[in-house]
Amino acid sequence: MDRYEHYLALAQETARSGDRIEAENYYQHAEHYFRSAAAIAAAAAEKSHHA
């Protein structure tokens, strides 16, 4: 979740500075890394369940 937290922090900081478009860009990056991490975790859980 390291990259997720990084992009989330950038998004929040950018939103506070008033740049909503750039903040949305960072929020989208954060969401991508969140979903990627969730998919990897689900695959690992599935693999360990079948092992």
Phi and psi in radians as a Rosetta constraint file:
Dihedral C 1 N 2 CA 2 C 2 CIRCULARHARMONIC -0.999 0.35
Dihedral N 2 CA 2 C 2 N 3 CIRCULARHARMONIC -0.849 0.35
Dihedral C 2 N 3 CA 3 C 3 CIRCULARHARMONIC -1.195 0.35
Dihedral N 3 CA 3 C 3 N 4 CIRCULARHARMONIC -0.627 0.35
Dihedral C 3 N 4 CA 4 C 4 CIRCULARHARMONIC -1.006 0.35
Dihedral N 4 CA 4 C 4 N 5 CIRCULARHARMONIC -0.876 0.35
Dihedral C 4 N 5 CA 5 C 5 CIRCULARHARMONIC -1.119 0.35
Dihedral N 5 CA 5 C 5 N 6 CIRCULARHARMONIC -0.635 0.35
Dihedral C 5 N 6 CA 6 C 6 CIRCULARHARMONIC -1.079 0.35
Dihedral N 6 CA 6 C 6 N 7 CIRCULARHARMONIC -0.888 0.35
Dihedral C 6 N 7 CA 7 C 7 CIRCULARHARMONIC -1.219 0.35
Dihedral N 7 CA 7 C 7 N 8 CIRCULARHARMONIC -0.565 0.35
Dihedral C 7 N 8 CA 8 C 8 CIRCULARHARMONIC -1.122 0.35
Dihedral N 8 CA 8 C 8 N 9 CIRCULARHARMONIC -0.756 0.35
Dihedral C 8 N 9 CA 9 C 9 CIRCULARHARMONIC -1.111 0.35
Dihedral N 9 CA 9 C 9 N 10 CIRCULARHARMONIC -0.729 0.35
Dihedral C 9 N 10 CA 10 C 10 CIRCULARHARMONIC -1.080 0.35
Dihedral N 10 CA 10 C 10 N 11 CIRCULARHARMONIC -0.731 0.35
Dihedral C 10 N 11 CA 11 C 11 CIRCULARHARMONIC -1.093 0.35
Dihedral N 11 CA 11 C 11 N 12 CIRCULARHARMONIC -0.785 0.35
Dihedral C 11 N 12 CA 12 C 12 CIRCULARHARMONIC -1.146 0.35
Dihedral N 12 CA 12 C 12 N 13 CIRCULARHARMONIC -0.736 0.35
Dihedral C 12 N 13 CA 13 C 13 CIRCULARHARMONIC -1.118 0.35
Dihedral N 13 CA 13 C 13 N 14 CIRCULARHARMONIC -0.747 0.35
Dihedral C 13 N 14 CA 14 C 14 CIRCULARHARMONIC -1.179 0.35
Dihedral N 14 CA 14 C 14 N 15 CIRCULARHARMONIC -0.672 0.35
Dihedral C 14 N 15 CA 15 C 15 CIRCULARHARMONIC -1.097 0.35
Dihedral N 15 CA 15 C 15 N 16 CIRCULARHARMONIC -0.723 0.35
Dihedral C 15 N 16 CA 16 C 16 CIRCULARHARMONIC -1.104 0.35
Dihedral N 16 CA 16 C 16 N 17 CIRCULARHARMONIC -0.541 0.35
Dihedral C 16 N 17 CA 17 C 17 CIRCULARHARMONIC -1.381 0.35
Dihedral N 17 CA 17 C 17 N 18 CIRCULARHARMONIC -0.155 0.35
Dihedral C 17 N 18 CA 18 C 18 CIRCULARHARMONIC 1.755 0.35
Dihedral N 18 CA 18 C 18 N 19 CIRCULARHARMONIC 0.002 0.35
Dihedral C 18 N 19 CA 19 C 19 CIRCULARHARMONIC -1.612 0.35
Dihedral N 19 CA 19 C 19 N 20 CIRCULARHARMONIC 1.517 0.35
Dihedral C 19 N 20 CA 20 C 20 CIRCULARHARMONIC -1.175 0.35
Dihedral N 20 CA 20 C 20 N 21 CIRCULARHARMONIC -0.591 0.35
Dihedral C 20 N 21 CA 21 C 21 CIRCULARHARMONIC -1.207 0.35
Dihedral N 21 CA 21 C 21 N 22 CIRCULARHARMONIC -0.819 0.35
Dihedral C 21 N 22 CA 22 C 22 CIRCULARHARMONIC -1.153 0.35
Dihedral N 22 CA 22 C 22 N 23 CIRCULARHARMONIC -0.643 0.35
Dihedral C 22 N 23 CA 23 C 23 CIRCULARHARMONIC -1.068 0.35
Dihedral N 23 CA 23 C 23 N 24 CIRCULARHARMONIC -0.756 0.35
Dihedral C 23 N 24 CA 24 C 24 CIRCULARHARMONIC -1.077 0.35
Dihedral N 24 CA 24 C 24 N 25 CIRCULARHARMONIC -0.674 0.35
Dihedral C 24 N 25 CA 25 C 25 CIRCULARHARMONIC -1.024 0.35
Dihedral N 25 CA 25 C 25 N 26 CIRCULARHARMONIC -0.822 0.35
Dihedral C 25 N 26 CA 26 C 26 CIRCULARHARMONIC -1.162 0.35
Dihedral N 26 CA 26 C 26 N 27 CIRCULARHARMONIC -0.661 0.35
Dihedral C 26 N 27 CA 27 C 27 CIRCULARHARMONIC -1.078 0.35
Dihedral N 27 CA 27 C 27 N 28 CIRCULARHARMONIC -0.663 0.35
Dihedral C 27 N 28 CA 28 C 28 CIRCULARHARMONIC -1.163 0.35
Dihedral N 28 CA 28 C 28 N 29 CIRCULARHARMONIC -0.697 0.35
Dihedral C 28 N 29 CA 29 C 29 CIRCULARHARMONIC -1.085 0.35
Dihedral N 29 CA 29 C 29 N 30 CIRCULARHARMONIC -0.782 0.35
Dihedral C 29 N 30 CA 30 C 30 CIRCULARHARMONIC -1.036 0.35
Dihedral N 30 CA 30 C 30 N 31 CIRCULARHARMONIC -0.775 0.35
Dihedral C 30 N 31 CA 31 C 31 CIRCULARHARMONIC -1.082 0.35
Dihedral N 31 CA 31 C 31 N 32 CIRCULARHARMONIC -0.712 0.35
Dihedral C 31 N 32 CA 32 C 32 CIRCULARHARMONIC -1.013 0.35
Dihedral N 32 CA 32 C 32 N 33 CIRCULARHARMONIC -0.845 0.35
Dihedral C 32 N 33 CA 33 C 33 CIRCULARHARMONIC -1.205 0.35
Dihedral N 33 CA 33 C 33 N 34 CIRCULARHARMONIC -0.571 0.35
Dihedral C 33 N 34 CA 34 C 34 CIRCULARHARMONIC -1.101 0.35
Dihedral N 34 CA 34 C 34 N 35 CIRCULARHARMONIC -0.830 0.35
Dihedral C 34 N 35 CA 35 C 35 CIRCULARHARMONIC -1.142 0.35
Dihedral N 35 CA 35 C 35 N 36 CIRCULARHARMONIC -0.675 0.35
Dihedral C 35 N 36 CA 36 C 36 CIRCULARHARMONIC -1.081 0.35
Dihedral N 36 CA 36 C 36 N 37 CIRCULARHARMONIC -0.797 0.35
Dihedral C 36 N 37 CA 37 C 37 CIRCULARHARMONIC -1.122 0.35
Dihedral N 37 CA 37 C 37 N 38 CIRCULARHARMONIC -0.683 0.35
Dihedral C 37 N 38 CA 38 C 38 CIRCULARHARMONIC -1.136 0.35
Dihedral N 38 CA 38 C 38 N 39 CIRCULARHARMONIC -0.707 0.35
Dihedral C 38 N 39 CA 39 C 39 CIRCULARHARMONIC -1.156 0.35
Dihedral N 39 CA 39 C 39 N 40 CIRCULARHARMONIC -0.710 0.35
Dihedral C 39 N 40 CA 40 C 40 CIRCULARHARMONIC -1.131 0.35
Dihedral N 40 CA 40 C 40 N 41 CIRCULARHARMONIC -0.743 0.35
Dihedral C 40 N 41 CA 41 C 41 CIRCULARHARMONIC -1.117 0.35
Dihedral N 41 CA 41 C 41 N 42 CIRCULARHARMONIC -0.709 0.35
Dihedral C 41 N 42 CA 42 C 42 CIRCULARHARMONIC -1.150 0.35
Dihedral N 42 CA 42 C 42 N 43 CIRCULARHARMONIC -0.702 0.35
Dihedral C 42 N 43 CA 43 C 43 CIRCULARHARMONIC -1.146 0.35
Dihedral N 43 CA 43 C 43 N 44 CIRCULARHARMONIC -0.706 0.35
Dihedral C 43 N 44 CA 44 C 44 CIRCULARHARMONIC -1.147 0.35
Dihedral N 44 CA 44 C 44 N 45 CIRCULARHARMONIC -0.711 0.35
Dihedral C 44 N 45 CA 45 C 45 CIRCULARHARMONIC -1.128 0.35
Dihedral N 45 CA 45 C 45 N 46 CIRCULARHARMONIC -0.724 0.35
Dihedral C 45 N 46 CA 46 C 46 CIRCULARHARMONIC -1.112 0.35
Dihedral N 46 CA 46 C 46 N 47 CIRCULARHARMONIC -0.738 0.35
Dihedral C 46 N 47 CA 47 C 47 CIRCULARHARMONIC -1.126 0.35
Dihedral N 47 CA 47 C 47 N 48 CIRCULARHARMONIC -0.747 0.35
Dihedral C 47 N 48 CA 48 C 48 CIRCULARHARMONIC -1.250 0.35
Dihedral N 48 CA 48 C 48 N 49 CIRCULARHARMONIC -0.469 0.35
Dihedral C 48 N 49 CA 49 C 49 CIRCULARHARMONIC -1.200 0.35
Dihedral N 49 CA 49 C 49 N 50 CIRCULARHARMONIC -0.613 0.35
Dihedral C 49 N 50 CA 50 C 50 CIRCULARHARMONIC -1.565 0.35
Dihedral N 50 CA 50 C 50 N 51 CIRCULARHARMONIC -0.078 0.35
